[in-house]
C-alpha cells in the first residue's frame, strides 16, 4: 500500500514463533461515499413524492433576474427533488435478483405496507398491523403456489436434481472434473460409461 510502513516491534514479542509488526499509514483520507440510487416506482411512492414536492415548492423563492439567483433557484430545486425522492422512495437494490416466488402481488402488498408504516412511524397503529398481516399472508400464498407449481412440473428424477441444485448455492469452490487417461469427464453419461469400463477391466485382470 502506498505511504505505508511496517516495523518489527521487538518489545512486543509474544510466546509464539511470530513477530509483532506495527503498520503506519500516512496521509490516509476517507473516500467519499457515493450516494445510493433512489427508486420511486409504485403509485403510493409517486403520490407521496408529488405531495412533498408541492409542499416544498412554496418555500423556493421565485426571483430569477440575476445569474446568482438562477443558480440558487436551480440548487433549491435539485435539493427539493432529492429530498422528496429519499423520503418517498427506497434505495435501489444493487445486484442480485428477487426470489423466484416473488410476484407482482407481493410487490404491491409490500409497497402498501411501507406506505402505511411511513404514516405511523411508531408501528403500533392497528392499520400498520393489519397491513403487515396482509403482506405476510400474500407472501405465504405466493410461496405455497410457487412450490406447488414447481413440484407438479417434475417429470423425472433429473428435474428434481436440477431444481435442488439450482436452489442451493454451489459455493465458491467446486471439485475439479474427473480425468481418466488424459480425458476430462464432464457429463454423467461419460462418468457412468468410463466407470463401468474401468471396473470391468479391473475385474478381468483380477480374474
One Martini backbone bead per residue (centre of mass of N, CA, C, O) as a GRO file, in nm:
protein
  207
    1UNK     BB    1   0.097   0.035   0.023
    2UNK     BB    2   0.092   0.351   0.003
    3UNK     BB    3   0.251   0.507   0.267
    4UNK     BB    4   0.355   0.245   0.407
    5UNK     BB    5   0.472   0.111   0.736
    6UNK     BB    6   0.686  -0.150   0.862
    7UNK     BB    7   0.748  -0.276   1.203
    8UNK     BB    8   0.953  -0.438   1.425
    9UNK     BB    9   0.845  -0.531   1.757
   10UNK     BB   10   1.036  -0.648   2.009
   11UNK     BB   11   0.868  -0.556   2.275
   12UNK     BB   12   0.609  -0.743   2.141
   13UNK     BB   13   0.672  -1.019   2.214
   14UNK     BB   14   0.581  -1.349   2.184
   15UNK     BB   15   0.545  -1.702   2.236
   16UNK     BB   16   0.560  -1.723   1.953
   17UNK     BB   17   0.693  -1.751   1.604
   18UNK     BB   18   0.617  -1.449   1.589
   19UNK     BB   19   0.596  -1.125   1.471
   20UNK     BB   20   0.560  -0.789   1.558
   21UNK     BB   21   0.363  -0.554   1.385
   22UNK     BB   22   0.378  -0.216   1.268
   23UNK     BB   23   0.147   0.011   1.118
   24UNK     BB   24   0.189   0.292   0.888
   25UNK     BB   25  -0.035   0.553   0.787
   26UNK     BB   26  -0.023   0.798   0.540
   27UNK     BB   27  -0.243   1.009   0.428
   28UNK     BB   28  -0.542   0.929   0.518
   29UNK     BB   29  -0.841   0.931   0.329
   30UNK     BB   30  -1.160   0.938   0.297
   31UNK     BB   31  -1.391   0.805   0.098
   32UNK     BB   32  -1.639   0.904  -0.075
   33UNK     BB   33  -1.971   0.845  -0.064
   34UNK     BB   34  -2.190   0.708  -0.266
   35UNK     BB   35  -2.489   0.769  -0.363
   36UNK     BB   36  -2.779   0.624  -0.354
   37UNK     BB   37  -3.022   0.496  -0.530
   38UNK     BB   38  -3.353   0.601  -0.606
   39UNK     BB   39  -3.681   0.448  -0.589
   40UNK     BB   40  -3.979   0.552  -0.787
   41UNK     BB   41  -4.274   0.347  -0.869
   42UNK     BB   42  -4.511   0.348  -0.715
   43UNK     BB   43  -4.804   0.499  -0.653
   44UNK     BB   44  -4.746   0.587  -0.359
   45UNK     BB   45  -4.467   0.709  -0.411
   46UNK     BB   46  -4.553   0.921  -0.619
   47UNK     BB   47  -4.758   1.066  -0.442
   48UNK     BB   48  -4.558   1.145  -0.218
   49UNK     BB   49  -4.364   1.304  -0.397
   50UNK     BB   50  -4.565   1.523  -0.488
   51UNK     BB   51  -4.638   1.630  -0.208
   52UNK     BB   52  -4.352   1.725  -0.128
   53UNK     BB   53  -4.303   1.917  -0.364
   54UNK     BB   54  -4.547   2.103  -0.321
   55UNK     BB   55  -4.464   2.189  -0.033
   56UNK     BB   56  -4.163   2.290  -0.103
   57UNK     BB   57  -4.222   2.507  -0.331
   58UNK     BB   58  -4.315   2.744  -0.136
   59UNK     BB   59  -3.995   2.798  -0.037
   60UNK     BB   60  -3.922   2.898  -0.316
   61UNK     BB   61  -3.783   3.135  -0.482
   62UNK     BB   62  -3.885   3.343  -0.779
   63UNK     BB   63  -3.624   3.478  -0.824
   64UNK     BB   64  -3.456   3.531  -1.176
   65UNK     BB   65  -3.262   3.793  -1.269
   66UNK     BB   66  -2.998   3.655  -1.184
   67UNK     BB   67  -2.745   3.430  -1.185
   68UNK     BB   68  -2.749   3.376  -0.880
   69UNK     BB   69  -3.055   3.318  -0.860
   70UNK     BB   70  -3.054   3.081  -1.058
   71UNK     BB   71  -2.862   2.902  -0.895
   72UNK     BB   72  -3.038   2.892  -0.640
   73UNK     BB   73  -3.287   2.770  -0.775
   74UNK     BB   74  -3.154   2.510  -0.881
   75UNK     BB   75  -3.055   2.409  -0.604
   76UNK     BB   76  -3.336   2.393  -0.471
   77UNK     BB   77  -3.462   2.190  -0.666
   78UNK     BB   78  -3.263   1.960  -0.626
   79UNK     BB   79  -3.303   1.935  -0.320
   80UNK     BB   80  -3.607   1.874  -0.327
   81UNK     BB   81  -3.605   1.620  -0.509
   82UNK     BB   82  -3.412   1.454  -0.336
   83UNK     BB   83  -3.574   1.457  -0.071
   84UNK     BB   84  -3.836   1.335  -0.187
   85UNK     BB   85  -3.713   1.067  -0.285
   86UNK     BB   86  -3.610   0.971  -0.005
   87UNK     BB   87  -3.893   0.983   0.140
   88UNK     BB   88  -4.067   0.806  -0.082
   89UNK     BB   89  -3.858   0.605  -0.138
   90UNK     BB   90  -3.602   0.361  -0.230
   91UNK     BB   91  -3.340   0.179  -0.241
   92UNK     BB   92  -3.155   0.039  -0.471
   93UNK     BB   93  -3.075  -0.264  -0.575
   94UNK     BB   94  -2.774  -0.444  -0.579
   95UNK     BB   95  -2.809  -0.674  -0.750
   96UNK     BB   96  -2.935  -0.949  -0.788
   97UNK     BB   97  -3.252  -1.121  -0.714
   98UNK     BB   98  -3.545  -1.215  -0.692
   99UNK     BB   99  -3.747  -1.422  -0.583
  100UNK     BB  100  -3.920  -1.672  -0.749
  101UNK     BB  101  -4.198  -1.606  -0.575
  102UNK     BB  102  -4.202  -1.317  -0.662
  103UNK     BB  103  -4.466  -1.093  -0.710
  104UNK     BB  104  -4.676  -0.840  -0.785
  105UNK     BB  105  -4.844  -0.877  -0.530
  106UNK     BB  106  -4.607  -0.851  -0.333
  107UNK     BB  107  -4.520  -0.566  -0.416
  108UNK     BB  108  -4.788  -0.424  -0.345
  109UNK     BB  109  -4.797  -0.511  -0.047
  110UNK     BB  110  -4.528  -0.381   0.033
  111UNK     BB  111  -4.598  -0.089  -0.049
  112UNK     BB  112  -4.844  -0.060   0.139
  113UNK     BB  113  -4.692  -0.113   0.404
  114UNK     BB  114  -4.488   0.124   0.378
  115UNK     BB  115  -4.694   0.355   0.360
  116UNK     BB  116  -4.825   0.306   0.640
  117UNK     BB  117  -4.563   0.312   0.811
  118UNK     BB  118  -4.496   0.613   0.747
  119UNK     BB  119  -4.754   0.727   0.894
  120UNK     BB  120  -4.654   0.514   1.140
  121UNK     BB  121  -4.358   0.496   1.296
  122UNK     BB  122  -4.419   0.323   1.557
  123UNK     BB  123  -4.617   0.057   1.474
  124UNK     BB  124  -4.903   0.050   1.672
  125UNK     BB  125  -5.100   0.054   1.463
  126UNK     BB  126  -5.362  -0.112   1.327
  127UNK     BB  127  -5.301  -0.064   1.025
  128UNK     BB  128  -5.015  -0.180   1.033
  129UNK     BB  129  -5.090  -0.467   1.127
  130UNK     BB  130  -5.276  -0.533   0.890
  131UNK     BB  131  -5.070  -0.488   0.661
  132UNK     BB  132  -4.869  -0.700   0.764
  133UNK     BB  133  -5.059  -0.943   0.754
  134UNK     BB  134  -5.125  -0.923   0.450
  135UNK     BB  135  -4.837  -0.950   0.346
  136UNK     BB  136  -4.777  -1.232   0.468
  137UNK     BB  137  -5.008  -1.374   0.323
  138UNK     BB  138  -4.909  -1.325   0.032
  139UNK     BB  139  -4.635  -1.465   0.064
  140UNK     BB  140  -4.735  -1.747   0.142
  141UNK     BB  141  -4.905  -1.792  -0.114
  142UNK     BB  142  -4.671  -1.764  -0.320
  143UNK     BB  143  -4.495  -1.992  -0.212
  144UNK     BB  144  -4.700  -2.221  -0.233
  145UNK     BB  145  -4.749  -2.193  -0.540
  146UNK     BB  146  -4.462  -2.234  -0.638
  147UNK     BB  147  -4.408  -2.519  -0.517
  148UNK     BB  148  -4.647  -2.656  -0.651
  149UNK     BB  149  -4.559  -2.605  -0.945
  150UNK     BB  150  -4.280  -2.735  -0.927
  151UNK     BB  151  -4.373  -3.023  -0.846
  152UNK     BB  152  -4.579  -3.072  -1.083
  153UNK     BB  153  -4.331  -3.045  -1.310
  154UNK     BB  154  -4.220  -3.309  -1.240
  155UNK     BB  155  -4.084  -3.585  -1.459
  156UNK     BB  156  -3.803  -3.638  -1.308
  157UNK     BB  157  -3.515  -3.685  -1.133
  158UNK     BB  158  -3.351  -3.464  -1.282
  159UNK     BB  159  -3.541  -3.228  -1.210
  160UNK     BB  160  -3.491  -3.241  -0.909
  161UNK     BB  161  -3.188  -3.198  -0.917
  162UNK     BB  162  -3.192  -2.919  -1.057
  163UNK     BB  163  -3.361  -2.772  -0.843
  164UNK     BB  164  -3.175  -2.820  -0.600
  165UNK     BB  165  -2.918  -2.702  -0.727
  166UNK     BB  166  -3.045  -2.416  -0.777
  167UNK     BB  167  -3.129  -2.351  -0.471
  168UNK     BB  168  -2.837  -2.429  -0.409
  169UNK     BB  169  -2.543  -2.322  -0.330
  170UNK     BB  170  -2.224  -2.417  -0.457
  171UNK     BB  171  -2.012  -2.220  -0.408
  172UNK     BB  172  -1.677  -2.123  -0.456
  173UNK     BB  173  -1.598  -2.434  -0.455
  174UNK     BB  174  -1.496  -2.681  -0.694
  175UNK     BB  175  -1.453  -2.971  -0.815
  176UNK     BB  176  -1.273  -3.130  -1.019
  177UNK     BB  177  -1.263  -3.294  -1.292
  178UNK     BB  178  -1.258  -3.596  -1.419
  179UNK     BB  179  -0.956  -3.794  -1.502
  180UNK     BB  180  -0.900  -4.029  -1.781
  181UNK     BB  181  -0.657  -4.068  -1.983
  182UNK     BB  182  -0.664  -3.752  -2.061
  183UNK     BB  183  -0.981  -3.743  -1.989
  184UNK     BB  184  -1.245  -3.527  -1.953
  185UNK     BB  185  -1.517  -3.556  -1.727
  186UNK     BB  186  -1.858  -3.397  -1.738
  187UNK     BB  187  -2.067  -3.626  -1.771
  188UNK     BB  188  -2.267  -3.872  -1.655
  189UNK     BB  189  -2.235  -4.069  -1.895
  190UNK     BB  190  -1.928  -4.072  -1.894
  191UNK     BB  191  -1.893  -4.170  -1.605
  192UNK     BB  192  -2.047  -4.435  -1.631
  193UNK     BB  193  -1.888  -4.565  -1.867
  194UNK     BB  194  -1.601  -4.547  -1.741
  195UNK     BB  195  -1.660  -4.702  -1.480
  196UNK     BB  196  -1.745  -4.968  -1.614
  197UNK     BB  197  -1.483  -5.018  -1.772
  198UNK     BB  198  -1.284  -5.012  -1.532
  199UNK     BB  199  -1.414  -5.235  -1.359
  200UNK     BB  200  -1.409  -5.455  -1.578
  201UNK     BB  201  -1.102  -5.457  -1.619
  202UNK     BB  202  -1.025  -5.528  -1.324
  203UNK     BB  203  -1.181  -5.795  -1.315
  204UNK     BB  204  -1.018  -5.939  -1.537
  205UNK     BB  205  -0.741  -5.918  -1.397
  206UNK     BB  206  -0.824  -6.074  -1.139
  207UNK     BB  207  -0.929  -6.336  -1.304
   0.00000   0.00000   0.00000
